[in-house]
Amino acid sequence: MTHAPSIRDLVVTPVPPADQATGLRAWLRFTVDDLLAVDGVALRIGADGQSYLQWPARGPRDRRRYLVRPPSEEARHAIETAVFAELERLAEGAR
């Protein structure tokens, strides 16, 4: 079972309205468990209205190579949950 990772140093860079038509909302930079700094993670809204993270990758869709990504669906969910909790904490602090 994957542990709940800690997310620190979260930086959110909003995108212009023109880019939001594709579902892209912001670029994220953060540190996971004080062990790994990740930059270039896209915060997106899917067609179903749910937020999700898209990990940095290179190449065309059919030959995409991820630069960094969670190793499992369970790890992806744990990191997304922790990032969304940190985003909420930051939003609460801004109010």
TIKEMAR-289628 format. One record per residue: residue in one letter; residue number from 1; z, y negated, x of N, C-alpha, C, O in turn. Coordinates in Angstrom, 3 decimals, m for minus. Layout:
N
<rec code="A" pos="NUM" n_pz="Z" n_py="Y" n_px="X" ca_pz="Z" ca_py="Y" ca_px="X" c_pz="Z" c_py="Y" c_px="X" o_pz="Z" o_py="Y" o_px="X"/>
...
***
This chain:
95
<rec code="M" pos="1" n_pz="0.000" n_py="1.184" n_px="0.841" ca_pz="0.000" ca_py="0.000" ca_px="0.000" c_pz="0.000" c_py="m1.244" c_px="0.884" o_pz="0.712" o_py="m1.294" o_px="1.888"/>
<rec code="T" pos="2" n_pz="m0.787" n_py="m2.236" n_px="0.520" ca_pz="m0.902" ca_py="m3.477" ca_px="1.270" c_pz="0.269" c_py="m4.388" c_px="0.946" o_pz="0.652" o_py="m4.526" o_px="m0.216"/>
<rec code="H" pos="3" n_pz="0.846" n_py="m5.017" n_px="1.984" ca_pz="1.947" ca_py="m5.954" ca_px="1.749" c_pz="1.398" c_py="m7.287" c_px="1.249" o_pz="0.200" o_py="m7.554" o_px="1.345"/>
<rec code="A" pos="4" n_pz="2.285" n_py="m8.115" n_px="0.718" ca_pz="1.887" ca_py="m9.447" ca_px="0.257" c_pz="1.801" c_py="m10.350" c_px="1.483" o_pz="2.831" o_py="m10.670" o_px="2.077"/>
<rec code="P" pos="5" n_pz="0.607" n_py="m10.765" n_px="1.873" ca_pz="0.467" ca_py="m11.584" ca_px="3.079" c_pz="0.967" c_py="m13.010" c_px="2.845" o_pz="0.958" o_py="m13.515" o_px="1.723"/>
<rec code="S" pos="6" n_pz="1.397" n_py="m13.634" n_px="3.924" ca_pz="1.759" ca_py="m15.048" ca_px="3.825" c_pz="0.541" c_py="m15.877" c_px="4.226" o_pz="m0.164" o_py="m15.557" o_px="5.183"/>
<rec code="I" pos="7" n_pz="0.317" n_py="m16.937" n_px="3.477" ca_pz="m0.798" ca_py="m17.845" ca_px="3.733" c_pz="m0.200" c_py="m19.172" c_px="4.148" o_pz="0.631" o_py="m19.739" o_px="3.439"/>
<rec code="R" pos="8" n_pz="m0.626" n_py="m19.665" n_px="5.299" ca_pz="m0.107" ca_py="m20.929" ca_px="5.821" c_pz="m1.273" c_py="m21.831" c_px="6.221" o_pz="m2.416" o_py="m21.393" o_px="6.355"/>
<rec code="D" pos="9" n_pz="m0.940" n_py="m23.099" n_px="6.405" ca_pz="m1.906" ca_py="m24.085" ca_px="6.917" c_pz="m3.187" c_py="m24.121" c_px="6.094" o_pz="m4.279" o_py="m24.258" o_px="6.645"/>
<rec code="L" pos="10" n_pz="m3.056" n_py="m23.997" n_px="4.779" ca_pz="m4.227" ca_py="m23.998" ca_px="3.904" c_pz="m4.823" c_py="m25.400" c_px="3.825" o_pz="m4.138" o_py="m26.365" o_px="3.484"/>
<rec code="V" pos="11" n_pz="m6.110" n_py="m25.491" n_px="4.146" ca_pz="m6.859" ca_py="m26.746" ca_px="4.055" c_pz="m7.994" c_py="m26.522" c_px="3.070" o_pz="m8.765" o_py="m25.571" o_px="3.197"/>
<rec code="V" pos="12" n_pz="m8.086" n_py="m27.407" n_px="2.090" ca_pz="m9.104" ca_py="m27.314" ca_px="1.046" c_pz="m10.070" c_py="m28.478" c_px="1.209" o_pz="m9.657" o_py="m29.638" o_px="1.226"/>
<rec code="T" pos="13" n_pz="m11.348" n_py="m28.169" n_px="1.329" ca_pz="m12.383" ca_py="m29.192" ca_px="1.422" c_pz="m13.276" c_py="m29.065" c_px="0.187" o_pz="m14.111" o_py="m28.163" o_px="0.117"/>
<rec code="P" pos="14" n_pz="m13.104" n_py="m29.971" n_px="m0.795" ca_pz="m13.936" ca_py="m29.903" ca_px="m2.002" c_pz="m15.405" c_py="m30.128" c_px="m1.662" o_pz="m15.737" o_py="m30.745" o_px="m0.650"/>
<rec code="V" pos="15" n_pz="m16.268" n_py="m29.620" n_px="m2.521" ca_pz="m17.710" ca_py="m29.788" ca_px="m2.324" c_pz="m18.233" c_py="m30.828" c_px="m3.318" o_pz="m17.599" o_py="m31.079" o_px="m4.343"/>
<rec code="P" pos="16" n_pz="m19.393" n_py="m31.438" n_px="m3.018" ca_pz="m19.979" ca_py="m32.416" ca_px="m3.941" c_pz="m20.362" c_py="m31.757" c_px="m5.274" o_pz="m20.611" o_py="m30.553" o_px="m5.323"/>
<rec code="P" pos="17" n_pz="m20.408" n_py="m32.547" n_px="m6.346" ca_pz="m20.767" ca_py="m32.004" ca_px="m7.666" c_pz="m22.090" c_py="m31.228" c_px="m7.672" o_pz="m22.214" o_py="m30.247" o_px="m8.405"/>
<rec code="A" pos="18" n_pz="m23.059" n_py="m31.636" n_px="m6.888" ca_pz="m24.351" ca_py="m30.930" ca_px="m6.867" c_pz="m24.179" c_py="m29.477" c_px="m6.421" o_pz="m24.881" o_py="m28.598" o_px="m6.920"/>
<rec code="D" pos="19" n_pz="m23.264" n_py="m29.212" n_px="m5.498" ca_pz="m23.021" ca_py="m27.844" ca_px="m5.029" c_pz="m22.231" c_py="m27.021" c_px="m6.037" o_pz="m22.273" o_py="m25.791" o_px="m6.005"/>
<rec code="Q" pos="20" n_pz="m21.513" n_py="m27.691" n_px="m6.929" ca_pz="m20.678" ca_py="m26.981" ca_px="m7.889" c_pz="m21.497" c_py="m26.237" c_px="m8.941" o_pz="m20.979" o_py="m25.333" o_px="m9.596"/>
<rec code="A" pos="21" n_pz="m22.762" n_py="m26.603" n_px="m9.110" ca_pz="m23.618" ca_py="m25.911" ca_px="m10.079" c_pz="m23.800" c_py="m24.441" c_px="m9.728" o_pz="m24.089" o_py="m23.628" o_px="m10.606"/>
<rec code="T" pos="22" n_pz="m23.633" n_py="m24.089" n_px="m8.454" ca_pz="m23.767" ca_py="m22.694" ca_px="m8.010" c_pz="m22.455" c_py="m21.925" c_px="m8.123" o_pz="m22.404" o_py="m20.740" o_px="m7.793"/>
<rec code="G" pos="23" n_pz="m21.396" n_py="m22.584" n_px="m8.586" ca_pz="m20.091" ca_py="m21.936" ca_px="m8.683" c_pz="m19.192" c_py="m22.225" c_px="m7.496" o_pz="m18.010" o_py="m21.881" o_px="m7.516"/>
<rec code="L" pos="24" n_pz="m19.733" n_py="m22.852" n_px="m6.462" ca_pz="m18.934" ca_py="m23.210" ca_px="m5.291" c_pz="m18.022" c_py="m24.372" c_px="m5.647" o_pz="m18.490" o_py="m25.381" o_px="m6.174"/>
<rec code="R" pos="25" n_pz="m16.733" n_py="m24.251" n_px="m5.372" ca_pz="m15.782" ca_py="m25.319" ca_px="m5.677" c_pz="m15.220" c_py="m25.986" c_px="m4.422" o_pz="m14.991" o_py="m27.195" o_px="m4.409"/>
<rec code="A" pos="26" n_pz="m14.997" n_py="m25.194" n_px="m3.366" ca_pz="m14.399" ca_py="m25.758" ca_px="m2.155" c_pz="m14.560" c_py="m24.779" c_px="m1.004" o_pz="m14.806" o_py="m23.588" o_px="m1.194"/>
<rec code="W" pos="27" n_pz="m14.410" n_py="m25.331" n_px="0.210" ca_pz="m14.317" ca_py="m24.516" ca_px="1.419" c_pz="m12.854" c_py="m24.455" c_px="1.805" o_pz="m12.141" o_py="m25.452" o_px="1.694"/>
<rec code="L" pos="28" n_pz="m12.396" n_py="m23.289" n_px="2.261" ca_pz="m10.993" ca_py="m23.086" ca_px="2.610" c_pz="m10.847" c_py="m22.685" c_px="4.074" o_pz="m11.694" o_py="m22.003" o_px="4.651"/>
<rec code="R" pos="29" n_pz="m9.739" n_py="m23.137" n_px="4.644" ca_pz="m9.315" ca_py="m22.707" ca_px="5.977" c_pz="m7.838" c_py="m22.377" c_px="5.849" o_pz="m7.084" o_py="m23.148" o_px="5.256"/>
<rec code="F" pos="30" n_pz="m7.408" n_py="m21.237" n_px="6.398" ca_pz="m6.005" ca_py="m20.844" ca_px="6.288" c_pz="m5.655" c_py="m19.811" c_px="7.357" o_pz="m6.528" o_py="m19.245" o_px="8.016"/>
<rec code="T" pos="31" n_pz="m4.352" n_py="m19.588" n_px="7.507" ca_pz="m3.834" ca_py="m18.585" ca_px="8.438" c_pz="m3.171" c_py="m17.481" c_px="7.625" o_pz="m2.420" o_py="m17.754" o_px="6.689"/>
<rec code="V" pos="32" n_pz="m3.453" n_py="m16.241" n_px="7.987" ca_pz="m2.890" ca_py="m15.074" ca_px="7.316" c_pz="m1.812" c_py="m14.467" c_px="8.210" o_pz="m2.079" o_py="m14.077" o_px="9.347"/>
<rec code="D" pos="33" n_pz="m0.594" n_py="m14.393" n_px="7.681" ca_pz="0.541" ca_py="m13.764" ca_px="8.382" c_pz="0.758" c_py="m14.298" c_px="9.794" o_pz="1.235" o_py="m13.564" o_px="10.659"/>
<rec code="D" pos="34" n_pz="0.425" n_py="m15.537" n_px="10.038" ca_pz="0.565" ca_py="m16.140" ca_px="11.368" c_pz="m0.159" c_py="m15.348" c_px="12.457" o_pz="0.163" o_py="m15.476" o_px="13.638"/>
<rec code="L" pos="35" n_pz="m1.141" n_py="m14.526" n_px="12.059" ca_pz="m1.861" ca_py="m13.685" ca_px="13.006" c_pz="m3.345" c_py="m13.987" c_px="13.097" o_pz="m3.966" o_py="m13.770" o_px="14.137"/>
<rec code="L" pos="36" n_pz="m3.917" n_py="m14.491" n_px="12.004" ca_pz="m5.356" ca_py="m14.670" ca_px="11.956" c_pz="m5.689" c_py="m15.970" c_px="11.237" o_pz="m5.287" o_py="m16.174" o_px="10.091"/>
<rec code="A" pos="37" n_pz="m6.425" n_py="m16.851" n_px="11.914" ca_pz="m6.907" ca_py="m18.082" ca_px="11.290" c_pz="m8.319" c_py="m17.834" c_px="10.786" o_pz="m9.174" o_py="m17.348" o_px="11.525"/>
<rec code="V" pos="38" n_pz="m8.558" n_py="m18.168" n_px="9.528" ca_pz="m9.850" ca_py="m17.931" ca_px="8.897" c_pz="m10.399" c_py="m19.266" c_px="8.424" o_pz="m9.688" o_py="m20.056" o_px="7.804"/>
<rec code="D" pos="39" n_pz="m11.669" n_py="m19.512" n_px="8.721" ca_pz="m12.332" ca_py="m20.748" ca_px="8.316" c_pz="m13.654" c_py="m20.376" c_px="7.647" o_pz="m14.249" o_py="m19.348" o_px="7.970"/>
<rec code="G" pos="40" n_pz="m14.105" n_py="m21.201" n_px="6.725" ca_pz="m15.392" ca_py="m20.968" ca_px="6.094" c_pz="m15.342" c_py="m20.028" c_px="4.907" o_pz="m16.357" o_py="m19.429" o_px="4.549"/>
<rec code="V" pos="41" n_pz="m14.165" n_py="m19.886" n_px="4.282" ca_pz="m14.050" ca_py="m19.070" ca_px="3.079" c_pz="m14.405" c_py="m19.957" c_px="1.887" o_pz="m13.864" o_py="m21.053" o_px="1.743"/>
<rec code="A" pos="42" n_pz="m15.303" n_py="m19.488" n_px="1.043" ca_pz="m15.725" ca_py="m20.265" ca_px="m0.128" c_pz="m14.848" c_py="m19.913" c_px="m1.316" o_pz="m14.607" o_py="m18.740" o_px="m1.602"/>
<rec code="L" pos="43" n_pz="m14.373" n_py="m20.944" n_px="m2.003" ca_pz="m13.692" ca_py="m20.760" ca_px="m3.280" c_pz="m14.763" c_py="m20.928" c_px="m4.347" o_pz="m15.381" o_py="m21.987" o_px="m4.453"/>
<rec code="R" pos="44" n_pz="m14.980" n_py="m19.883" n_px="m5.136" ca_pz="m16.046" ca_py="m19.887" ca_px="m6.146" c_pz="m15.483" c_py="m19.564" c_px="m7.521" o_pz="m14.413" o_py="m18.972" o_px="m7.660"/>
<rec code="I" pos="45" n_pz="m16.236" n_py="m19.973" n_px="m8.524" ca_pz="m15.956" ca_py="m19.619" ca_px="m9.910" c_pz="m17.110" c_py="m18.728" c_px="m10.364" o_pz="m18.275" o_py="m19.121" o_px="m10.293"/>
<rec code="G" pos="46" n_pz="m16.776" n_py="m17.525" n_px="m10.831" ca_pz="m17.798" ca_py="m16.594" ca_px="m11.285" c_pz="m18.301" c_py="m16.934" c_px="m12.678" o_pz="m17.762" o_py="m17.813" o_px="m13.349"/>
<rec code="A" pos="47" n_pz="m19.335" n_py="m16.233" n_px="m13.100" ca_pz="m19.910" ca_py="m16.435" ca_px="m14.432" c_pz="m18.875" c_py="m16.179" c_px="m15.528" o_pz="m18.984" o_py="m16.722" o_px="m16.627"/>
<rec code="D" pos="48" n_pz="m17.864" n_py="m15.346" n_px="m15.227" ca_pz="m16.813" ca_py="m15.037" ca_px="m16.194" c_pz="m15.694" c_py="m16.074" c_px="m16.194" o_pz="m14.728" o_py="m15.951" o_px="m16.948"/>
<rec code="G" pos="49" n_pz="m15.828" n_py="m17.115" n_px="m15.331" ca_pz="m14.816" ca_py="m18.174" ca_px="m15.261" c_pz="m13.669" c_py="m17.881" c_px="m14.323" o_pz="m12.772" o_py="m18.710" o_px="m14.173"/>
<rec code="Q" pos="50" n_pz="m13.674" n_py="m16.721" n_px="m13.686" ca_pz="m12.608" ca_py="m16.338" ca_px="m12.769" c_pz="m12.876" c_py="m16.868" c_px="m11.361" o_pz="m14.014" o_py="m16.872" o_px="m10.892"/>
<rec code="S" pos="51" n_pz="m11.824" n_py="m17.308" n_px="m10.706" ca_pz="m11.928" ca_py="m17.756" ca_px="m9.317" c_pz="m11.921" c_py="m16.547" c_px="m8.393" o_pz="m11.264" o_py="m15.540" o_px="m8.659"/>
<rec code="Y" pos="52" n_pz="m12.669" n_py="m16.671" n_px="m7.304" ca_pz="m12.654" ca_py="m15.629" ca_px="m6.282" c_pz="m13.005" c_py="m16.250" c_px="m4.932" o_pz="m13.530" o_py="m17.361" o_px="m4.856"/>
<rec code="L" pos="53" n_pz="m12.701" n_py="m15.504" n_px="m3.874" ca_pz="m13.014" ca_py="m15.948" ca_px="m2.518" c_pz="m14.258" c_py="m15.220" c_px="m2.038" o_pz="m14.423" o_py="m14.021" o_px="m2.264"/>
<rec code="Q" pos="54" n_pz="m15.129" n_py="m15.966" n_px="m1.373" ca_pz="m16.302" ca_py="m15.361" ca_px="m0.747" c_pz="m16.133" c_py="m15.537" c_px="0.759" o_pz="m15.978" o_py="m16.654" o_px="1.252"/>
<rec code="W" pos="55" n_pz="m16.164" n_py="m14.443" n_px="1.465" ca_pz="m15.874" ca_py="m14.432" ca_px="2.890" c_pz="m17.075" c_py="m14.862" c_px="3.712" o_pz="m18.213" o_py="m14.628" o_px="3.305"/>
<rec code="P" pos="56" n_pz="m16.842" n_py="m15.494" n_px="4.876" ca_pz="m17.950" ca_py="m15.980" ca_px="5.700" c_pz="m18.860" c_py="m14.848" c_px="6.172" o_pz="m18.404" o_py="m13.797" o_px="6.623"/>
<rec code="A" pos="57" n_pz="m20.155" n_py="m15.100" n_px="6.053" ca_pz="m21.144" ca_py="m14.087" ca_px="6.427" c_pz="m22.392" c_py="m14.782" c_px="6.959" o_pz="m22.596" o_py="m15.979" o_px="6.759"/>
<rec code="R" pos="58" n_pz="m23.211" n_py="m14.003" n_px="7.634" ca_pz="m24.494" ca_py="m14.491" ca_px="8.143" c_pz="m25.602" c_py="m13.578" c_px="7.668" o_pz="m25.397" o_py="m12.392" o_px="7.410"/>
<rec code="G" pos="59" n_pz="m26.783" n_py="m14.163" n_px="7.559" ca_pz="m27.958" ca_py="m13.381" ca_px="7.231" c_pz="m28.291" c_py="m13.402" c_px="5.752" o_pz="m27.484" o_py="m13.820" o_px="4.922"/>
<rec code="P" pos="60" n_pz="m29.508" n_py="m12.939" n_px="5.434" ca_pz="m29.928" ca_py="m12.885" ca_px="4.033" c_pz="m29.115" c_py="m11.839" c_px="3.264" o_pz="m28.538" o_py="m10.926" o_px="3.855"/>
<rec code="R" pos="61" n_pz="m29.082" n_py="m11.987" n_px="1.955" ca_pz="m28.264" ca_py="m11.109" ca_px="1.107" c_pz="m28.463" c_py="m9.620" c_px="1.382" o_pz="m27.497" o_py="m8.858" o_px="1.414"/>
<rec code="D" pos="62" n_pz="m29.694" n_py="m9.215" n_px="1.578" ca_pz="m29.954" ca_py="m7.784" ca_px="1.760" c_pz="m29.541" c_py="m7.269" c_px="3.140" o_pz="m29.487" o_py="m6.059" o_px="3.358"/>
<rec code="R" pos="63" n_pz="m29.249" n_py="m8.179" n_px="4.069" ca_pz="m28.812" ca_py="m7.766" ca_px="5.415" c_pz="m27.586" c_py="m8.557" c_px="5.862" o_pz="m27.384" o_py="m8.779" o_px="7.055"/>
<rec code="R" pos="64" n_pz="m26.779" n_py="m8.976" n_px="4.908" ca_pz="m25.612" ca_py="m9.820" ca_px="5.195" c_pz="m24.629" c_py="m9.101" c_px="6.107" o_pz="m24.321" o_py="m7.922" o_px="5.932"/>
<rec code="R" pos="65" n_pz="m24.154" n_py="m9.855" n_px="7.083" ca_pz="m23.148" ca_py="m9.369" ca_px="8.020" c_pz="m21.925" c_py="m10.261" c_px="7.897" o_pz="m21.992" o_py="m11.456" o_px="8.187"/>
<rec code="Y" pos="66" n_pz="m20.814" n_py="m9.691" n_px="7.470" ca_pz="m19.591" ca_py="m10.478" ca_px="7.301" c_pz="m18.944" c_py="m10.734" c_px="8.649" o_pz="m18.821" o_py="m9.829" o_px="9.474"/>
<rec code="L" pos="67" n_pz="m18.531" n_py="m11.975" n_px="8.866" ca_pz="m17.875" ca_py="m12.356" ca_px="10.115" c_pz="m16.411" c_py="m11.956" c_px="10.094" o_pz="m15.838" o_py="m11.585" o_px="11.118"/>
<rec code="V" pos="68" n_pz="m15.820" n_py="m12.038" n_px="8.919" ca_pz="m14.440" ca_py="m11.605" ca_px="8.696" c_pz="m14.334" c_py="m11.263" c_px="7.218" o_pz="m14.941" o_py="m11.924" o_px="6.376"/>
<rec code="R" pos="69" n_pz="m13.563" n_py="m10.230" n_px="6.908" ca_pz="m13.395" ca_py="m9.822" ca_px="5.515" c_pz="m12.202" c_py="m8.882" c_px="5.420" o_pz="m11.812" o_py="m8.270" o_px="6.414"/>
<rec code="P" pos="70" n_pz="m11.623" n_py="m8.766" n_px="4.236" ca_pz="m10.554" ca_py="m7.784" ca_px="4.046" c_pz="m11.136" c_py="m6.375" c_px="4.173" o_pz="m12.281" o_py="m6.150" o_px="3.782"/>
<rec code="P" pos="71" n_pz="m10.376" n_py="m5.429" n_px="4.709" ca_pz="m10.892" ca_py="m4.076" ca_px="4.936" c_pz="m10.941" c_py="m3.197" c_px="3.690" o_pz="m11.535" o_py="m2.120" o_px="3.713"/>
<rec code="S" pos="72" n_pz="m10.318" n_py="m3.653" n_px="2.601" ca_pz="m10.304" ca_py="m2.835" ca_px="1.378" c_pz="m10.198" c_py="m3.747" c_px="0.163" o_pz="m9.877" o_py="m4.930" o_px="0.277"/>
<rec code="E" pos="73" n_pz="m10.474" n_py="m3.174" n_px="m0.994" ca_pz="m10.344" ca_py="m3.920" ca_px="m2.253" c_pz="m8.889" c_py="m4.326" c_px="m2.475" o_pz="m8.615" o_py="m5.420" o_px="m2.968"/>
<rec code="E" pos="74" n_pz="m7.971" n_py="m3.461" n_px="m2.118" ca_pz="m6.536" ca_py="m3.744" ca_px="m2.251" c_pz="m6.145" c_py="m4.935" c_px="m1.363" o_pz="m5.412" o_py="m5.823" o_px="m1.799"/>
<rec code="A" pos="75" n_pz="m6.631" n_py="m4.950" n_px="m0.132" ca_pz="m6.337" ca_py="m6.062" ca_px="0.779" c_pz="m6.982" c_py="m7.353" c_px="0.276" o_pz="m6.373" o_py="m8.420" o_px="0.347"/>
<rec code="R" pos="76" n_pz="m8.213" n_py="m7.258" n_px="m0.232" ca_pz="m8.886" ca_py="m8.440" ca_px="m0.776" c_pz="m8.067" c_py="m9.037" c_px="m1.912" o_pz="m7.866" o_py="m10.251" o_px="m1.968"/>
<rec code="H" pos="77" n_pz="m7.599" n_py="m8.189" n_px="m2.809" ca_pz="m6.799" ca_py="m8.657" ca_px="m3.942" c_pz="m5.496" c_py="m9.301" c_px="m3.466" o_pz="m5.097" o_py="m10.344" o_px="m3.983"/>
<rec code="A" pos="78" n_pz="m4.835" n_py="m8.691" n_px="m2.491" ca_pz="m3.568" ca_py="m9.230" ca_px="m1.974" c_pz="m3.780" c_py="m10.603" c_px="m1.344" o_pz="m2.981" o_py="m11.513" o_px="m1.566"/>
<rec code="I" pos="79" n_pz="m4.844" n_py="m10.762" n_px="m0.563" ca_pz="m5.115" ca_py="m12.051" ca_px="0.074" c_pz="m5.497" c_py="m13.088" c_px="m0.973" o_pz="m5.011" o_py="m14.218" o_px="m0.927"/>
<rec code="E" pos="80" n_pz="m6.364" n_py="m12.719" n_px="m1.919" ca_pz="m6.739" ca_py="m13.670" ca_px="m2.977" c_pz="m5.507" c_py="m14.128" c_px="m3.752" o_pz="m5.349" o_py="m15.320" o_px="m4.017"/>
<rec code="T" pos="81" n_pz="m4.639" n_py="m13.196" n_px="m4.115" ca_pz="m3.426" ca_py="m13.542" ca_px="m4.864" c_pz="m2.568" c_py="m14.514" c_px="m4.067" o_pz="m2.058" o_py="m15.488" o_px="m4.621"/>
<rec code="A" pos="82" n_pz="m2.406" n_py="m14.259" n_px="m2.774" ca_pz="m1.591" ca_py="m15.140" ca_px="m1.929" c_pz="m2.244" c_py="m16.510" c_px="m1.760" o_pz="m1.549" o_py="m17.525" o_px="m1.788"/>
<rec code="V" pos="83" n_pz="m3.563" n_py="m16.558" n_px="m1.586" ca_pz="m4.263" ca_py="m17.841" ca_px="m1.445" c_pz="m4.154" c_py="m18.637" c_px="m2.740" o_pz="m3.872" o_py="m19.835" o_px="m2.705"/>
<rec code="F" pos="84" n_pz="m4.373" n_py="m17.988" n_px="m3.881" ca_pz="m4.288" ca_py="m18.700" ca_px="m5.154" c_pz="m2.874" c_py="m19.211" c_px="m5.409" o_pz="m2.707" o_py="m20.293" o_px="m5.971"/>
<rec code="A" pos="85" n_pz="m1.853" n_py="m18.454" n_px="m5.005" ca_pz="m0.467" ca_py="m18.911" ca_px="m5.145" c_pz="m0.225" c_py="m20.137" c_px="m4.273" o_pz="0.448" o_py="m21.076" o_px="m4.698"/>
<rec code="E" pos="86" n_pz="m0.767" n_py="m20.135" n_px="m3.062" ca_pz="m0.606" ca_py="m21.288" ca_px="m2.165" c_pz="m1.372" c_py="m22.495" c_px="m2.702" o_pz="m0.888" o_py="m23.623" o_px="m2.603"/>
<rec code="L" pos="87" n_pz="m2.553" n_py="m22.277" n_px="m3.266" ca_pz="m3.302" ca_py="m23.374" ca_px="m3.888" c_pz="m2.489" c_py="m23.986" c_px="m5.031" o_pz="m2.432" o_py="m25.207" o_px="m5.174"/>
<rec code="E" pos="88" n_pz="m1.867" n_py="m23.142" n_px="m5.832" ca_pz="m1.035" ca_py="m23.622" ca_px="m6.946" c_pz="0.173" c_py="m24.401" c_px="m6.432" o_pz="0.533" o_py="m25.440" o_px="m6.986"/>
<rec code="R" pos="89" n_pz="0.792" n_py="m23.892" n_px="m5.373" ca_pz="1.945" ca_py="m24.589" ca_px="m4.781" c_pz="1.546" c_py="m25.967" c_px="m4.288" o_pz="2.270" o_py="m26.941" o_px="m4.497"/>
<rec code="L" pos="90" n_pz="0.385" n_py="m26.052" n_px="m3.628" ca_pz="m0.094" ca_py="m27.343" ca_px="m3.136" c_pz="m0.408" c_py="m28.287" c_px="m4.303" o_pz="m0.106" o_py="m29.478" o_px="m4.239"/>
<rec code="A" pos="91" n_pz="m1.011" n_py="m27.753" n_px="m5.363" ca_pz="m1.337" ca_py="m28.578" ca_px="m6.532" c_pz="m0.069" c_py="m29.107" c_px="m7.195" o_pz="m0.026" o_py="m30.258" o_px="m7.629"/>
<rec code="E" pos="92" n_pz="0.966" n_py="m28.267" n_px="m7.274" ca_pz="2.232" ca_py="m28.704" ca_px="m7.848" c_pz="2.851" c_py="m29.821" c_px="m7.017" o_pz="3.406" o_py="m30.775" o_px="m7.564"/>
<rec code="G" pos="93" n_pz="2.756" n_py="m29.701" n_px="m5.703" ca_pz="3.306" ca_py="m30.724" ca_px="m4.812" c_pz="2.559" c_py="m32.043" c_px="m4.909" o_pz="3.119" o_py="m33.104" o_px="m4.634"/>
<rec code="A" pos="94" n_pz="1.298" n_py="m31.973" n_px="m5.298" ca_pz="0.475" ca_py="m33.190" ca_px="m5.403" c_pz="0.716" c_py="m33.931" c_px="m6.716" o_pz="0.335" o_py="m35.094" o_px="m6.853"/>
<rec code="R" pos="95" n_pz="1.345" n_py="m33.262" n_px="m7.678" ca_pz="1.581" ca_py="m33.884" ca_px="m8.995" c_pz="2.769" c_py="m34.773" c_px="m8.989" o_pz="3.100" o_py="m35.368" o_px="m10.015"/>
***
